[in-house]
Amino acid sequence: MAVTGEETESAATGDMPAYQIRSPSSGLPPGVVMAASPGAMHSPQQNTEEATRKREVRLMKNREAARECRKKKKEYVKCLENRVAVLENQNKTLIEELKALKDIYCHKPE
């Protein structure tokens, strides 16, 4: 609700004027301007400082996220390298087993 500043005929107390309160649905009288937000009341220097501070916070968070991403990527690559090593060993063992079986069945006396 907005206070218009217009005094009413009947005051609540003798010295203190009563103010008429208008609902937000009613329009403001001509010449009355309301600020959009409290942030709009800052000076240009304060806005610049706030923007700089927000940017620094954002950059700091971004650096931390990038650091975490690189760490996870290193762990993932290391895991893949270990898997490759295990699979290469398994492949080598299977190839040797296949050769042994071929030798057994190819040189079988009839």
Disulfide bonds with the S-S distance in Angstrom:
none
